């Protein structure tokens, strides 16, 4: 590598650390990527202004199959940042990396419970106050498919038992109305009947309370879900989002349309909801492969 390249990389590293205040890990990763590009370019040129988009694409392609899409995406981000800095300080007149597009990361299908496993999860026969609360939490998470943060933010006034729905404040402070069913209604009413036995509850508007009478913490809800699911047979450790995924998947399998599902889940974009069509198709394929004699 030429001394000019090394000098530019040192200055870029200082810029990232001191001006951009990037973490040491990010600085190391970005600088390593830029060094790799400059090493590759050194066989052709020793001047930064000679590195064009074609050369950058050659560098990316030279080792493409040895890197995950996330790594390729980071390498592109690194050289974009480098050439943006180089243009800013007057080393180049145009950014050859500006038109590079980050590859889409493959989106893994969400993990979810079967309807049988959900039934097992929602079995409850205890009269202990916190266990009654935990059952109501699980019922509401599955019935409404709301997020843990949304559940923890609920007040008692947000529950409409007459119309069987709950008013939820979601991402971006957007309100939505989400329906729930009779089993959830029963669980919530049972919880509200014993809620007052928790000390300090009279001063709280929160629907769900912790053991000390304060609004329940998301960590408590997650632990409730972890322990409950972990107690089920033949299942890995899953968190609250698995209940949300389970509810969405089961609704999709039962014929719910995407627009309705989008509204229930509070997704800003329909494309986010479309992953459940893939889950449903995969489930259909799995059942076919297992059940059809000529699969």
C-alpha positions in Angstrom: 0.0 0.0 0.0 1.3 3.5 -0.9 2.2 6.0 1.8 -0.5 8.3 0.5 -3.1 5.6 1.1 -1.8 5.0 4.6 -1.8 8.7 5.4 -5.4 9.1 4.2 -6.5 6.0 6.2 -4.9 7.4 9.4 -6.7 10.7 8.9 -10.0 8.9 8.2 -9.5 6.9 11.4 -9.0 10.0 13.5 -12.1 11.6 11.9 -14.2 8.6 12.8 -13.0 8.5 16.4 -12.8 12.2 17.2 -15.4 13.9 15.0 -17.9 11.2 14.4 -17.3 9.7 17.8 -17.7 6.1 16.5 -17.0 3.3 18.9 -13.5 1.7 18.8 -15.1 -1.5 17.3 -16.7 0.5 14.4 -13.5 2.4 13.7 -11.6 -0.8 13.6 -14.1 -2.4 11.2 -14.3 0.6 8.9 -10.6 1.1 8.8 -10.0 -2.6 8.1 -12.5 -2.5 5.2 -10.9 0.6 3.7 -7.4 -0.9 4.1 -8.6 -4.0 2.2 -9.9 -1.8 -0.6 -6.6 0.2 -0.8 -4.6 -3.0 -0.8 -6.6 -4.3 -3.7 -6.3 -0.9 -5.5 -2.6 -0.8 -5.0 -2.0 -3.2 -7.8 -3.5 -0.6 -10.1 -2.9 2.8 -8.6 -1.4 4.7 -5.7 -3.8 7.7 -5.9 -7.2 7.8 -4.2 -8.7 9.8 -7.0 -8.1 6.9 -9.4 -10.4 4.6 -7.4 -13.7 4.5 -9.3 -17.0 2.7 -8.8 -15.8 -0.1 -11.2 -12.7 -0.8 -9.1 -14.8 -0.8 -5.9 -17.2 -3.3 -7.3 -14.3 -5.5 -8.4 -13.0 -5.4 -4.9 -16.4 -6.3 -3.4 -16.8 -9.2 -5.9 -13.3 -10.6 -5.4 -14.2 -12.0 -2.0 -18.0 -11.9 -2.2 -18.8 -15.5 -1.6 -16.7 -15.6 1.6 -18.8 -13.0 3.4 -22.3 -12.9 4.8 -24.6 -10.2 3.4 -24.2 -8.3 6.7 -20.5 -8.1 6.2 -20.9 -7.0 2.6 -23.3 -4.3 3.8 -20.8 -3.1 6.3 -17.9 -3.0 3.7 -20.1 -0.9 1.5 -21.0 1.4 4.4 -17.2 1.7 5.2 -16.2 2.8 1.8 -19.1 5.1 1.5 -18.0 6.8 4.7 -14.4 6.9 3.5 -15.1 8.5 0.2 -17.7 10.9 1.7 -14.9 12.0 4.1 -12.4 12.2 1.2 -14.7 14.5 -0.8 -15.4 16.6 2.2 -11.7 17.3 2.8 -11.1 17.9 -0.9 -9.2 14.7 -1.8 -11.7 13.8 -4.5 -14.3 15.8 -6.5 -16.9 13.1 -6.6 -17.8 10.1 -4.4 -17.4 6.8 -6.4 -19.2 4.8 -3.7 -22.3 6.9 -3.4 -24.3 4.8 -5.8 -23.5 1.4 -4.2 -26.5 -0.3 -2.7 -26.4 -2.4 0.4 -27.6 -6.0 -0.2 -30.8 -6.9 1.6 -30.3 -9.1 4.6 -32.3 -12.4 4.4 -35.1 -12.1 6.9 -35.4 -15.2 9.1 -38.9 -16.5 9.6 -40.1 -15.8 13.1 -40.3 -18.6 15.6 -43.7 -19.3 17.0 -45.7 -21.8 19.1 -48.2 -24.2 17.8 -51.9 -23.8 18.8 -51.5 -26.8 21.1 -48.5 -25.3 22.8 -50.4 -22.0 23.3 -53.3 -23.9 24.9 -50.8 -25.5 27.3 -49.2 -22.1 28.0 -52.5 -20.6 28.9 -53.6 -23.3 31.3 -54.0 -21.8 34.8 -55.5 -23.0 38.0 -53.8 -20.9 40.7 -55.5 -18.3 42.9 -52.2 -16.7 43.9 -52.4 -13.0 43.0 -49.2 -12.7 40.9 -50.0 -15.9 39.1 -53.5 -14.6 38.3 -51.8 -11.5 36.9 -49.3 -13.5 34.9 -52.1 -15.5 33.3 -53.9 -12.3 32.4 -50.7 -11.0 30.8 -50.2 -14.2 28.7 -53.8 -14.2 27.6 -53.7 -10.5 26.6 -50.3 -10.9 24.8 -51.7 -13.8 22.7 -55.3 -12.4 22.2 -54.1 -9.0 21.0 -50.6 -9.7 19.7 -49.4 -6.5 21.2 -45.8 -5.8 22.1 -44.5 -6.0 25.6 -43.8 -2.3 25.8 -47.4 -1.6 24.7 -48.8 -4.0 27.3 -46.7 -2.4 30.1 -48.0 1.0 29.1 -51.7 0.1 29.4 -54.0 1.7 32.0 -57.1 0.1 33.4 -59.2 2.6 31.5 -57.8 1.3 28.2 -59.7 -1.9 28.5 -63.2 -1.9 27.0 -65.0 -5.0 28.3 -68.3 -4.1 26.6 -66.8 -4.1 23.1 -63.9 -6.5 23.9 -61.0 -4.3 22.8 -58.0 -2.5 24.2 -56.7 0.9 23.3 -53.0 0.6 22.6 -50.3 3.3 22.2 -47.8 1.9 19.7 -44.6 3.0 18.0 -44.5 6.6 17.0 -47.2 7.4 19.6 -49.9 6.0 17.3 -53.0 4.8 18.9 -54.9 1.7 17.7 -57.8 -0.3 18.9 -57.2 -4.1 19.2 -59.8 -6.7 19.8 -59.6 -9.6 22.3 -61.7 -12.6 23.0 -63.8 -14.0 25.8 -61.0 -16.1 27.5 -58.9 -13.0 27.7 -61.8 -11.0 29.1 -62.3 -13.6 31.8 -58.6 -13.6 32.7 -58.5 -9.7 32.8 -61.6 -9.5 35.0 -60.1 -12.2 37.3 -56.9 -10.1 37.6 -58.8 -6.9 38.3 -60.8 -8.5 41.0 -57.5 -9.3 42.9 -55.4 -6.3 41.8 -56.4 -4.2 44.8 -54.7 -6.8 47.1 -51.3 -5.5 45.9 -50.1 -2.7 48.2 -50.0 0.6 46.5 -52.4 -0.4 43.7 -54.9 2.3 44.7 -52.5 5.0 43.6 -51.7 3.4 40.2 -53.7 3.7 37.0 -51.5 0.9 35.3 -53.4 -2.2 34.3 -50.6 -4.5 35.3 -48.6 -4.0 38.5 -45.4 -5.4 39.9 -45.2 -7.0 43.3 -44.5 -3.6 44.9 -47.5 -1.9 43.4 -45.7 0.0 40.7 -46.4 -0.2 36.9 -45.0 -3.5 35.8 -41.5 -3.5 34.3 -41.0 -5.0 30.8 -38.2 -7.2 32.3 -40.8 -8.8 34.6 -43.1 -9.6 31.7 -40.3 -11.1 29.7 -39.3 -13.3 32.6 -42.9 -14.4 33.0 -43.0 -15.5 29.4 -39.6 -17.1 29.4 -40.4 -19.2 32.4 -43.8 -20.2 31.2 -42.6 -21.2 27.7 -39.6 -23.0 29.2 -41.9 -25.2 31.2 -43.6 -26.5 28.0 -42.3 -29.8 26.7 -40.1 -30.0 23.6 -39.7 -26.3 23.0 -36.7 -24.0 23.1 -36.5 -20.8 25.2 -38.6 -18.1 23.5 -39.5 -14.7 24.6 -42.7 -12.5 24.4 -42.2 -11.7 20.7 -42.8 -15.4 20.0 -46.3 -15.0 21.4 -46.9 -12.1 19.1 -45.6 -14.1 16.2 -47.8 -17.1 17.2 -50.9 -15.0 17.3 -50.2 -13.4 13.9 -49.3 -16.8 12.4 -52.5 -18.5 13.7 -54.7 -15.6 12.5 -53.0 -15.8 9.0 -53.5 -19.6 8.9 -57.2 -19.1 9.8 -57.8 -16.7 6.9 -57.0 -13.2 8.2 -56.2 -10.8 5.5 -52.9 -8.8 5.5 -54.5 -5.4 5.9 -56.4 -6.5 9.0 -53.3 -8.2 10.4 -51.3 -5.0 9.8 -53.8 -3.0 11.8 -53.8 -5.4 14.7 -50.0 -5.6 14.8 -49.5 -1.9 14.4 -47.1 -2.2 11.5 -46.4 1.0 9.7 -45.7 -0.8 6.4 -47.5 -3.8 4.9 -44.2 -5.3 3.8 -43.4 -5.9 7.5 -46.7 -7.9 7.9 -46.1 -9.9 4.7 -43.5 -12.1 6.5 -46.5 -14.0 7.9 -47.6 -15.1 4.4 -44.2 -16.8 4.2 -44.6 -18.4 7.6 -48.1 -19.7 6.6 -46.8 -21.1 3.3 -43.9 -22.8 5.1 -46.3 -24.3 7.6 -48.5 -25.5 4.7 -45.4 -27.1 3.1 -44.3 -28.8 6.3 -47.8 -30.3 6.9 -47.9 -31.4 3.2 -44.5 -33.1 3.5 -45.5 -34.9 6.6 -49.0 -35.9 5.7 -49.1 -36.5 2.0 -48.3 -40.1 0.9 -46.5 -38.8 -2.3 -44.8 -35.8 -0.8 
